[in-house]
Amino acid sequence: MENKDCCCKKTKERSENELSALLNRLSRIEGQIRGIKKMLENNAYCTDILIQSSAANAALNSFNKELLANHIRTCVAHDIRDGKDEVIDELVVTLQKLMK
């Protein structure tokens, strides 16, 4: 029986709450990016654009933290319980990529 909380076949069915929270974060980030583009088109001052860009970057980092935490609690924990220790190597590679 396939567990819907794991990363089986590199997909994952998310709970309605998790999906909604992640999509809401991405929508806010998307709005921030559109705002930055508009600032650029309207010849906004460089530092003002940089501050908004930094805020968008922080929002994306928060999204990544939330997604990573959910991944560890569900996919990684499930695979470890199932004896699939290779998930640890996958997690390490993912963390290395996130920390670049």
MODELLER restraints for C-alpha pairs under 7 A, 6 or more apart:
rsr = mdl.restraints
at = mdl.atoms
rsr.add(forms.Gaussian(group=physical.xy_distance, feature=features.Distance(at['CA:4:A'], at['CA:12:A']), mean=6.68, stdev=0.5))
rsr.add(forms.Gaussian(group=physical.xy_distance, feature=features.Distance(at['CA:4:A'], at['CA:13:A']), mean=5.64, stdev=0.5))
rsr.add(forms.Gaussian(group=physical.xy_distance, feature=features.Distance(at['CA:5:A'], at['CA:12:A']), mean=6.52, stdev=0.5))
rsr.add(forms.Gaussian(group=physical.xy_distance, feature=features.Distance(at['CA:5:A'], at['CA:13:A']), mean=6.41, stdev=0.5))
rsr.add(forms.Gaussian(group=physical.xy_distance, feature=features.Distance(at['CA:5:A'], at['CA:14:A']), mean=6.96, stdev=0.5))
rsr.add(forms.Gaussian(group=physical.xy_distance, feature=features.Distance(at['CA:5:A'], at['CA:74:A']), mean=5.73, stdev=0.5))
rsr.add(forms.Gaussian(group=physical.xy_distance, feature=features.Distance(at['CA:5:A'], at['CA:75:A']), mean=6.41, stdev=0.5))
rsr.add(forms.Gaussian(group=physical.xy_distance, feature=features.Distance(at['CA:6:A'], at['CA:12:A']), mean=6.03, stdev=0.5))
rsr.add(forms.Gaussian(group=physical.xy_distance, feature=features.Distance(at['CA:6:A'], at['CA:74:A']), mean=5.91, stdev=0.5))
rsr.add(forms.Gaussian(group=physical.xy_distance, feature=features.Distance(at['CA:6:A'], at['CA:75:A']), mean=4.16, stdev=0.5))
rsr.add(forms.Gaussian(group=physical.xy_distance, feature=features.Distance(at['CA:6:A'], at['CA:78:A']), mean=6.25, stdev=0.5))
rsr.add(forms.Gaussian(group=physical.xy_distance, feature=features.Distance(at['CA:7:A'], at['CA:75:A']), mean=5.23, stdev=0.5))
rsr.add(forms.Gaussian(group=physical.xy_distance, feature=features.Distance(at['CA:22:A'], at['CA:63:A']), mean=6.93, stdev=0.5))
rsr.add(forms.Gaussian(group=physical.xy_distance, feature=features.Distance(at['CA:25:A'], at['CA:63:A']), mean=6.53, stdev=0.5))
rsr.add(forms.Gaussian(group=physical.xy_distance, feature=features.Distance(at['CA:29:A'], at['CA:56:A']), mean=6.00, stdev=0.5))
rsr.add(forms.Gaussian(group=physical.xy_distance, feature=features.Distance(at['CA:29:A'], at['CA:59:A']), mean=6.47, stdev=0.5))
rsr.add(forms.Gaussian(group=physical.xy_distance, feature=features.Distance(at['CA:29:A'], at['CA:60:A']), mean=6.84, stdev=0.5))
rsr.add(forms.Gaussian(group=physical.xy_distance, feature=features.Distance(at['CA:32:A'], at['CA:56:A']), mean=6.02, stdev=0.5))
rsr.add(forms.Gaussian(group=physical.xy_distance, feature=features.Distance(at['CA:33:A'], at['CA:56:A']), mean=6.89, stdev=0.5))
rsr.add(forms.Gaussian(group=physical.xy_distance, feature=features.Distance(at['CA:36:A'], at['CA:49:A']), mean=6.24, stdev=0.5))
rsr.add(forms.Gaussian(group=physical.xy_distance, feature=features.Distance(at['CA:36:A'], at['CA:52:A']), mean=6.55, stdev=0.5))
rsr.add(forms.Gaussian(group=physical.xy_distance, feature=features.Distance(at['CA:36:A'], at['CA:53:A']), mean=6.79, stdev=0.5))
rsr.add(forms.Gaussian(group=physical.xy_distance, feature=features.Distance(at['CA:39:A'], at['CA:49:A']), mean=6.66, stdev=0.5))
rsr.add(forms.Gaussian(group=physical.xy_distance, feature=features.Distance(at['CA:76:A'], at['CA:87:A']), mean=6.19, stdev=0.5))
rsr.add(forms.Gaussian(group=physical.xy_distance, feature=features.Distance(at['CA:79:A'], at['CA:87:A']), mean=6.60, stdev=0.5))
